[in-house]
């Protein structure tokens, strides 16, 4: 019995198992197979399985007439890249966009349209580098962030950085992804300023939008991501952001296992956003993504008499000095206090507010107490004489070591 005698339903099931590539070949067999292989339900399934698409859209999110046309366009647009890597990078951006849509649409609006191959090649020519494949694909989907109207040299940070940041005392950091034209400008500026050799294969891919100089550099040769330290302006000192063992070959077109530090970094950022480990911080009318962890094990929480206290820390590389053992790794601590809905409970009585009067922080490193603070209450560096903690309102004290 030949396939021509098999019913349409059975053939459709067979085609779904064959996958898109073999289905396209089968369509050349006969008119009947061509019709079956062109059914929208079939290509809708392929688009959903391969690209997680529930609607026919191109990689710029523009609508297309059919799922078959969608799949064909995607394969043509990214034919020069390993297909598994294309799907992985798309998934990374989908995850970030999903969180931004729900929580911070203002940042989503800053994401640039995907860069063309020509624009990427222009950067490579001007900076004399070859971008790792994962990073090329990241820019094909979104060309960094465009922050119109932001004065990035001002004292207060632009709060729309996709990576976000932290602040303590007068130290404000808010990191955004640079679009390609800024990558070129920033890289050329820093190469001149730091007096780096012409063989320097690093490019600036992210930076703080505030006056604080925090820069992330991608090594285009091996795919590692670095962040500048306090000694960056004088000694070009940097430290890696991702364990080198996690980085796979980044220039092999025949491998489907490429992963550079840029992709790993953004994937981890997306995971932390979705699991609530880092969240949106609102202070007054300013919103930003805060890098201070909000969930255990990176955040410690305790409730005493109805007062909830949360404490966490972030590493501050731009204030670290690898040449000084006492300041090699600087952390900023955030301590947040708020009342539980039932209020403060003392001797069975409920109160709608309580006064922060004293503080006693014991700060340890590797089970060794490095600081024992027992003094009057402060917020930042300001002593508080009559500070009340109202119900459901958080206050912060930040300590930088």
N, C-alpha and C positions, 0 to 999 in steps of 0.2 A: 504494500500500500504506500503510494507516494504522498508527499506533503500536500499536493493539490486536493486530495480527498479529505484532508483534516479540516474540521470546522474552524470558523473564524475565532471563536472564543479560545479554543486550544492553541491556535497559532499566536494569538495575542499574548497568551501566557508564556509561550516559548520565547517570544520576542522580548518580553520583560526580563526573562532570565539571561538572554544573550547580551543585553546592554546596548547602549547607543551606537558604539562603533560597529558592532556586528549587525545591528538592525539596519544601519545605513547600507551595508553591503547586500543584505537580503533584499532591500528595496529594488535592486537592479535585476532580480531574477525574473519577475513577471509583473504585469499590471496589477494583478490581485495582491501580490506581496508589496508592491509599491503603495497601494492604497492602505493596506493594513499597517505598513511601516510609517505611514504619514499621519496616523490618528493622533489627535491632540491629547487624548488621555494617556497615550503611551509616552509622549514627550514631556507631558506634565509630570509624569512619574520620574523620568530621567532627570528633569530639572530639579525636582524636589530631592531626589537621592544624591545627586552630584553637587548641587549648588544651593540646596535649601531654599529654593525659590517657590513661592506660592502664587506668584503672578509673573507674567512674561516681561522681564526687565533686563536691560543691559547693565554693564558694570558701572555706568554713571547713574543708575536708577531711573533711566528713561524707559517708558513703555514701548513694547514691541507687539507686532500683530499676532504672534502665535508662539507657543512653547517650542515648536520645532525651529522656528527662526531664532528664538532666544538661544537655544543650545548651540546652534550653528554659529551664531555671532560670537558667543563666549569662546568657543574653541578656536575660531579664527583670530579673535583679538589677543589670545594668549598662547598661540601655537608655538611660540619660541620658548615657552617655560614648561617644566614638568607639571603635568596636570594635577597630581596630588598636592603639590606646593601651592598651586593656584587656589585650590579648594581650601587649603589650610589658612592662607592669608585672607581669603574672603570671610572665612569663619571668624577670624580674629577681629576684623573690622565690623562684622555683623554684631558681635558680642559688645563691642564698645558703643556702636550706634544705638543698640537696643537700650543700654543703660542710660545713655545720654537722652534718648527720646523721652524716657520716663522721668528722669531726675534732673537733667541739666540741658534742656533744648538750646539754651543760648550758646553752649559750647559746640553742640552738633552743627549749629548754623555757621560756625567758623571753619568747619572742615572743607578743605579745598577740593575742587573737582580733580579727578584722577589725572595724573600727568601723562603725556604722550611719550612714546619711545624717543621721539625726536628731542623732546625737552630733557629727558634723562641723558641722552647722548651728548647734548650741549653741555650739561654739567660735567660729565666725564671728560669731555675735551678740555674745558676750561680749567678744571682742577687736576687733570692728568691722573685720574683714578678709574677703576672699574668697580662699579657698585656690586656688592653681593646680590645674588639672585633674590633672596627673600626681601631685602630692602628695596630693590627695584620694583618688586610686586607691590610692596606696601605703598610706594608712591604712585603706582599705576591706579590704585583704588582711590587714594586721597593724597593730594599734593600738600601735605602738612596742614597748617592752620593759617587762616588769614584773619588778623586782628585789626580791622579798620578802626581808626580813631584812637588806638591805644598809644600812649606815650610811654614807650618801654624804658625810657631813661628817667621817668618820674620817681618820686620817693615811694609812692604807693604802687603796688603791683597791679597789672592788669589781671583780673581774677579768672580769665577764661582759658587758662591753660588746661589742655587735656590731661596732662600728668598731674597737675595741681602742685601743692607744696605745703608750706608751713610758715608760721611766724612766731617769733619770741622776741620780746623787747622791741628793738627797732630793726630786727632782721626779718625781712619779708622775701619769700621765694614763691614763685608761681611759674611752673615750667610748661612751655608749649612746644609743639612740634613745628620745626621750621619748614616753610615751603621751599622748593628747590632754588628759587632766585635768592632767598635769604641764606640758604646753605652756601651758595657761591660767595656771597658778599661777606658773611661772617667768617667763613674759612679763610678767605684771602686776607681779611683784616687780621685775624689771629696769627696766621702764618708770618705776616710782616711784623706784627707786634712782638711775637715770641722769637723772632729770628730763626725760624725753623728751616731745615734744608728743603730744597726743591723736590727731593724724593719722598717727602712727607706724604703718607697715604691716608691720613685721617681727615674726616670732614665733620663739621659741626651739624648735628641733626636735631638738637633740642637745646633750649636755653631758657633762663628765667626772664619773664617779661618785666621784672622789677629792676631796680638799680643794683641789686646784688648779682655779682658775676658768677652764675652757675651755668656751666656748659657741658654738654654731652658730645663725645667724639666717637665716630664709628671708624674703626680700622678697616679700610676697604680690602686689605690683603687677606686678613684671616677672619673677619666678621665679628671681632670683639668690640664691645661698647665700653667706653671709658668716661669717667666723670672727673672734671678738674678739681684739684684740691686748693687749699689756700696758697700753695706755692706755684700754681699754674702761671700767674703773670711773670714770675721771675725765673722759674726752673722748668716750666712746662710739665709740672708734676701732675700725674693722673693716676687713677686706680680703676681696675676693671669692675664692671657691673654684674657680670655673669660668669659663673665657673667655666673655665676654658674647655673642660671635658664635655660640656653640653653642646658645644658648637661643632657642627658637621661641615664638611666641604661646602663652600658657598659659591663656587664657580663652575661646578660640574653639571652640565646640562643633561647628562645621561643618568643622573642620580635623582631619586625622589625623596632623599633623606636630608636635604639641605635645611639647616636652621642656623641663622646667625643670631647674634645677641640682640639685635634690634627687634626681631620677631619674637624671641623669647621674652624680652622685656615688656613688650606691648601685650603679649598673651597673659603674662603674670599680672599686669596692671588690670586687664579686663577681669581676670578671676577675682582679684581683691575687691574690685568694685561690685561685682555681682554677689559675692558672698558677704558683703557688708563689712569687710575688714577695714576698708577706707570708705568714707562717706562724704556727702555734701555738707559743708559747714556754712551756716548763715550767721553773720555778725552784722547787726543793723540791716542795711539794705544791700550788703555785699555778700555774694555767694561765691564759693570756690570749693574745689576738691581738696580735702585735707588729707595729708599723708600720715597724720597721727592715727595709729590703729585703733579701732573701736570694738574689736571682738577678741576673745581669748584665742590662742594663748599669748598673743602680742599685746593684749590690753588686760590689765588687772582690775577687777571690780570688787567692791565691798560695800555693804549697806549696814550702817550702824544707827540705831534709833531713828530710822526713816530718812537718813541722809546717805545718798548714794555717792560714792567716790570712785572715779575711774582714773587710771594712770597708764600712760603709754609713752613710748619714745620713738624718735626717728633719728637716723644717722644723718649728720650734716657734713658731707664731704667737703663742701666749699670752705668750711671753717677748720678742717683737719689739716695737720701738718705731719707728714710721714717722716720728716727729719727730726721731729721733736717727740720723743716717746711719751711725754706727758700730754701731748695734744694730737697724737697720731689718729685717734678716732673720737671725734666730738659728737655727742648726742644732745638733742633737745628733748626735754621732758614736758609733757602736758598733763596737768592734774585738773580734772573737771569735777565739780561738785553740784549736786542738785537734790531737791527734795522729792521723795516718792509721792505719789498721788494722795496718800493718806496723811502726809505732812510729817513733821518731826514728832516723835513719840518719846516722852520723858515721864517716867513714873506713871505710865498709863494715860497720860494726858496728851492730846493732839494739838500741835501748834502749826499755824500756816506759814511761819517763817522762823528762821533761827539766825543767830549772829556768828559769823566766823571770827573767832577771838584769838586762837593760838594755832600754830602749825607745828607738827612734829614729823618730819620726813626722814626715813632711814634709807639711804641709797647704797645699794650693794653692787659689786661686780665680782662674779665668780665666787660667791659666798663670802666676799670680803667687804666690810663696810667701808665705803670711801667718803661718805658724808653723812653726818648726823645733825639735822637741823631741828632745833627746838626753840622757837621764838614767836614773836607776835605775827599776826596774820598779814600777808601781803598779797597783792595781785601784781604779777610782774615784779617790779622793783618798788611799788608804792605801798607804804604801810597803811593798813585799814583800821580806822578807829571805830566806825559804826557801819560795818558792812553786813547787810541782811541777805540771806539766801531765800528768795521767795519760792513758792511752789512751782515746780516744773521749769525753772529758769537755771541754766547752767552758768557757772563762772569758771574761769581758767586761771591757773597759775603755771607758768612755764619756767623751767630751770634749765639752763644750758651748762653742760659740763665741758 
